[in-house]
Amino acid sequence: MSAQGTEPLVEIAGVTKRFGAVTAVDDVSLSIAPGEFFALLGPSGCGKTSLMRLIAGFETPDAGRVLIGGRDMAGVPPHRRPVNMLFQSYALFPHMSVEENIAFGLVQDRLPRHEIGERVLEMLRLVQLDGMSARRPDQLSGGQRQRVALARALAKRPSLVLLDEPLAALDRKLREDTQFELMRVQRELGTAFLIVTHDQDEAMVMANRIAVMRAGRIEQVGAPREIYDAPMSRWVSGFVGEINIFEAKIESSGEAPEMLNQGLAEPRICRLFLIDDGMARDLPCEEALVPGQEVALAVRPEKIALTPCDQGEHGLVGTVSDIAFRGETVLYRVQLRSGRIVRATRINEPGEGSAIARGDHVRVSFEAGAGRVLVR
């Protein structure tokens, strides 16, 4: 589970952490490359913050090892690890100025005064807070306090910065601006960042790779597009973005050499029978499946096409039950004859609002390559 072509900066090897009868982290292994922006994504209680605290040294694993820069961190206290943490609350000292907050860790390390001054000025420029060094935290906006906390975390030049839900307290517009600001700072410094978040959009925008966590385990690790386009389980497909799940059975499965150009290592094609709607489809699949095997077909709403019933013969027939205007897109909820609800999204274009209305009978269809066959 490491980024290819690089020696890992952080290596988590078979780590388990229990709190009484609760297993917060369950035999997790993954690695983070130098300079990588990595995200731990998952719902509340999935173990992502516990895993971050194990890396930081605030918790001790019951099993497994945490290595940073090839060194086993067993017995190494938090302040001796080459990491620094940006807390959700920012934890700024209210009685100190911006300059004093940024310099705090450097003073604790007893760096020479001139070096502290140079480092603080460097951080102020980096987070674009020049001219605000004398202000106190209560004289700053939420976004500015977040940048002071980031500057303090970066001032000691750690190999890894840990960010624990750092944008949760910001409003939507400021959160978006701050996401790009964090990405700029991370690229400029080349320091590895590890962010913990439950916000899938945040992880998809900021991270080079994402580890999706559930109940203390890693469900899938990959680049944002890989996680979104090629989820490995029903749970991942449903947690990351919106999804339509069609229950199906395999009718047949075999090699399909003509599908080599789709990038499959062992190209196969399988014929699925959609149980609820009695429709068969031929789809690419990445593993050998056997006739009669129960699977799921996952299709993203933006891959679903809607057409009036009188304009085609193919697709599942249903009735538009709800329409939600989302600004740049419009969401349609279509109830099929089986009772299943299918969600479809369309780009909001001039005149689009009157094309399909609530109560219309439509056909739901999608291209063969738009669906992903899931076996778990």
C-alpha positions in Angstrom: 0.0 0.0 0.0 2.9 2.4 -0.7 3.3 5.0 -3.4 5.3 3.3 -6.1 8.9 4.2 -6.8 9.7 5.8 -3.4 11.0 4.6 -0.1 8.2 5.3 2.5 8.6 8.1 5.0 6.0 6.5 7.3 5.3 2.8 7.4 2.5 1.3 9.5 3.0 -2.4 9.8 0.2 -4.6 11.2 -0.8 -2.0 13.8 -3.6 -2.7 16.3 -4.9 -0.4 19.1 -7.5 -1.4 21.6 -9.4 0.7 24.1 -10.9 -1.8 26.5 -13.2 -4.0 24.5 -13.1 -1.7 21.5 -10.6 -2.3 18.8 -10.1 1.2 17.3 -7.3 0.2 14.8 -7.4 -3.4 13.6 -4.2 -4.8 12.0 -3.6 -1.8 9.7 -0.7 -1.6 7.3 0.0 1.3 5.0 2.8 3.7 4.0 3.2 7.3 3.2 5.8 8.6 0.8 8.1 11.7 1.3 6.3 14.8 0.1 3.0 13.1 -0.2 -0.4 14.7 0.7 -2.2 11.6 2.2 -5.7 11.5 3.6 -7.3 9.1 6.1 -11.0 9.2 5.2 -13.9 7.6 7.0 -16.9 8.2 9.2 -16.8 9.1 12.9 -15.5 6.3 15.0 -13.7 4.4 12.2 -10.3 4.7 13.8 -8.7 7.4 11.7 -7.9 9.8 14.5 -6.6 6.9 16.7 -4.2 5.9 13.8 -3.0 9.5 13.5 -2.4 9.6 17.3 -0.4 6.4 17.0 1.8 8.1 14.4 2.2 11.2 16.5 3.1 9.2 19.6 0.1 10.1 21.7 -1.0 6.5 21.8 1.0 3.3 21.9 0.1 0.3 19.6 -0.9 -3.0 21.2 0.6 -4.8 18.2 2.6 -3.8 15.1 5.1 -1.1 14.4 5.2 2.5 13.4 8.3 3.5 11.5 9.2 7.1 10.4 12.2 7.6 8.1 13.0 3.9 8.6 13.3 4.2 12.4 11.0 2.3 14.7 9.1 4.8 16.9 8.5 2.4 19.8 9.4 4.3 23.0 10.0 7.6 21.2 7.9 10.4 22.8 5.8 12.8 20.6 8.3 15.8 21.0 11.1 13.6 19.8 9.4 12.4 16.6 10.0 14.3 13.3 6.3 15.2 13.1 4.1 18.1 14.1 0.4 18.3 14.5 -2.2 20.9 13.5 -5.2 20.4 15.9 -8.8 21.0 15.0 -9.1 23.7 17.7 -5.7 25.2 16.5 -4.7 25.4 20.3 -3.2 28.8 19.9 -2.0 30.6 23.1 -4.4 33.5 23.6 -1.9 35.6 25.6 0.8 35.4 22.9 1.1 37.3 19.7 1.1 35.6 16.3 4.9 35.8 16.2 5.2 34.3 19.7 2.8 31.5 18.8 4.8 30.6 15.7 8.1 30.8 17.6 6.9 28.7 20.7 8.3 25.3 19.6 11.6 26.9 18.4 12.0 28.6 21.8 11.4 25.3 23.5 14.1 23.8 21.4 16.4 26.6 22.4 17.3 27.7 18.9 19.5 30.8 18.6 17.4 34.0 18.7 18.4 35.2 15.2 17.5 31.8 13.8 14.1 31.9 15.5 13.5 35.4 14.0 14.4 34.3 10.5 12.3 31.1 10.7 9.2 33.1 12.0 9.5 35.6 9.1 9.8 32.7 6.7 6.6 31.2 8.0 4.7 34.5 8.0 5.6 34.9 4.4 4.7 31.3 3.6 1.2 31.6 5.1 0.7 35.2 3.8 0.4 36.8 7.3 3.1 39.5 6.8 2.3 42.5 8.9 0.2 40.6 11.4 3.0 39.4 13.7 2.0 41.6 16.6 -1.7 40.6 16.7 -3.2 38.2 19.2 -5.4 35.3 18.2 -8.6 37.1 19.2 -7.8 39.8 16.7 -7.7 37.3 13.8 -10.4 35.7 11.6 -10.9 31.9 11.7 -8.9 31.4 8.6 -6.1 33.5 9.8 -5.9 31.6 13.1 -5.8 28.4 11.1 -2.8 29.8 9.1 -1.0 30.7 12.4 -1.5 27.2 13.7 -0.1 25.8 10.4 2.9 28.1 10.5 3.6 27.0 14.1 3.4 23.3 13.0 5.8 24.0 10.0 8.3 26.2 11.9 10.2 23.2 13.3 10.5 21.8 9.7 9.1 18.4 10.5 9.2 15.5 8.0 5.4 15.1 8.4 2.6 17.4 9.3 -0.5 15.8 10.8 -3.8 17.6 10.3 -6.7 16.5 12.4 -10.0 17.8 10.8 -8.3 21.2 10.4 -11.0 22.9 8.4 -14.1 21.7 10.3 -14.7 25.0 12.0 -14.6 27.1 8.8 -17.6 28.1 6.6 -17.9 26.6 3.2 -16.3 29.4 1.2 -13.4 29.8 3.6 -12.9 26.1 3.8 -12.5 25.9 0.0 -10.0 28.8 0.0 -8.1 27.2 2.8 -7.9 23.8 1.0 -6.1 25.4 -1.9 -3.9 27.4 0.5 -2.8 24.2 2.3 -2.1 22.5 -1.1 0.0 25.5 -2.1 2.0 25.5 1.1 2.5 21.7 0.9 3.7 21.9 -2.7 6.0 24.8 -1.9 7.7 23.1 1.0 7.6 19.5 -0.2 6.7 18.3 3.3 4.5 15.3 3.7 1.0 16.1 5.0 -1.4 13.6 6.5 -5.0 14.8 6.9 -7.7 13.1 8.9 -11.2 13.9 7.6 -14.7 12.6 7.3 -15.4 15.0 4.4 -15.0 13.0 1.1 -14.9 16.2 -1.0 -12.0 17.5 1.1 -10.0 14.4 0.7 -10.7 14.1 -3.0 -9.6 17.8 -3.6 -6.5 17.8 -1.4 -4.9 14.4 -1.3 -2.6 12.6 -3.7 -3.8 9.3 -2.2 -6.6 8.3 0.1 -7.0 5.5 2.6 -10.7 4.8 3.2 -11.2 3.5 6.7 -14.1 1.5 8.2 -14.4 0.0 11.7 -10.7 0.2 12.3 -9.6 -1.3 9.0 -8.4 0.0 5.7 -11.1 -0.7 3.0 -9.1 0.7 0.0 -6.1 2.9 -0.7 -5.7 4.7 -4.0 -5.6 8.0 -5.8 -8.9 10.0 -5.6 -9.9 9.1 -9.2 -9.2 5.4 -8.5 -11.3 5.5 -5.3 -14.2 7.2 -7.1 -14.1 5.3 -10.4 -13.0 1.9 -9.2 -14.3 1.3 -5.7 -13.5 -2.2 -4.4 -16.6 -2.7 -2.3 -20.2 -1.7 -1.9 -19.3 0.2 1.2 -16.6 2.3 -0.4 -18.8 3.0 -3.5 -21.5 4.3 -1.2 -19.3 6.3 1.2 -17.3 8.1 -1.5 -19.8 10.0 -3.7 -23.3 8.9 -4.6 -24.0 5.5 -6.2 -26.7 3.3 -7.6 -26.5 -0.3 -6.6 -28.2 -3.0 -8.7 -28.4 -6.5 -7.4 -27.4 -9.0 -10.0 -26.3 -12.6 -10.8 -23.6 -13.7 -13.1 -25.0 -15.6 -16.2 -21.7 -16.2 -17.8 -18.1 -15.0 -17.7 -15.2 -15.3 -20.1 -12.1 -13.7 -21.6 -12.6 -10.7 -23.9 -9.4 -9.9 -25.8 -11.2 -7.1 -27.6 -11.2 -5.2 -24.3 -7.4 -5.0 -24.0 -7.6 -1.3 -24.9 -9.6 -0.6 -21.8 -6.5 -1.2 -19.6 -7.6 -4.5 -17.9 -4.7 -6.8 -17.1 -6.8 -9.9 -17.8 -9.7 -8.6 -19.9 -12.9 -10.4 -19.2 -16.5 -9.8 -19.9 -19.4 -11.0 -17.8 -23.1 -11.2 -18.5 -25.2 -10.0 -15.6 -28.8 -10.5 -15.0 -30.3 -7.6 -13.0 -32.5 -9.3 -10.4 -35.0 -6.6 -9.7 -35.6 -5.5 -13.2 -35.1 -8.6 -15.3 -32.5 -7.1 -17.7 -29.3 -8.7 -18.8 -26.1 -6.6 -19.5 -22.6 -7.5 -20.8 -20.0 -5.7 -18.8 -16.2 -5.7 -18.3 -15.0 -7.3 -15.1 -11.5 -7.6 -13.5 -11.7 -11.0 -12.0 -13.1 -14.5 -12.8 -16.7 -14.9 -11.8 -18.8 -18.0 -11.9 -22.4 -18.5 -13.2 -25.0 -18.0 -10.4 -22.7 -15.9 -8.3 -24.4 -12.9 -6.7 -22.8 -9.6 -7.3 -23.7 -5.9 -7.3 -23.5 -3.5 -10.2 -22.5 0.0 -9.1 -23.2 3.0 -11.3 -22.6 6.7 -10.5 -25.5 9.0 -11.0 -23.6 11.1 -13.6 -23.3 7.9 -15.7 -27.0 7.4 -15.9 -28.9 8.7 -19.0 -32.6 9.6 -18.9 -34.7 9.7 -22.0 -38.5 10.0 -22.4 -40.2 6.6 -22.9 -41.3 7.4 -26.4 -37.7 8.1 -27.6 -36.2 4.7 -27.2 -36.6 1.0 -26.6 -33.7 0.3 -24.3 -33.3 0.8 -20.6 -35.2 0.4 -17.4 -38.6 2.1 -17.3 -39.5 4.3 -14.3 -41.2 7.5 -13.2 -39.5 10.7 -12.1 -40.4 11.0 -8.4 -38.3 13.9 -7.3 -36.1 16.6 -8.8 -33.4 18.5 -6.8 -31.8 21.7 -8.3 -28.2 21.8 -7.1 -26.9 24.8 -9.0 -24.4 23.4 -11.4 -26.3 20.0 -11.6 -29.8 18.7 -11.3 -30.5 15.4 -9.5 -33.4 13.2 -10.7 -34.8 10.4 -8.5 -36.5 7.8 -10.7 -38.7 5.0 -9.2 -38.4 1.9 -11.4 -41.3 -0.6 -11.8 -39.6 -2.8 -9.2 -39.8 0.1 -6.6 -36.1 0.7 -6.7 -35.0 4.3 -6.7 -32.3 5.3 -9.3 -30.5 8.6 -9.0 -29.3 10.4 -12.1 -27.5 13.8 -12.4 -27.4 16.2 -15.3 -25.4 19.3 -15.9 -27.6 22.3 -15.5 -27.9 23.9 -18.9 -30.3 26.5 -20.3 -33.7 25.0 -20.9 -32.8 21.8 -19.2 -35.2 22.4 -16.3 -38.2 21.9 -18.6 -36.9 18.8 -20.5 -37.9 16.3 -17.8 -40.5 17.0 -15.1 -41.7 15.3 -12.0 -44.2 12.5 -12.9 -42.7 11.9 -16.4 -42.2 8.3 -17.5 -38.5 7.8 -18.6 -36.0 5.2 -19.5 -32.9 4.8 -17.4 -29.8 3.5 -19.2 -26.0 3.5 -19.1 -23.1 2.5 -21.2 -21.5 -0.9 -20.6 -18.3 0.6 -19.3 -20.1 2.9 -16.8 -20.9 0.2 -14.3 -18.5 -1.5 -11.9 -19.1 -5.1 -10.8 -18.6 -5.5 -7.0 -18.3 -8.9 -5.4 -18.4 -7.7 -1.8 
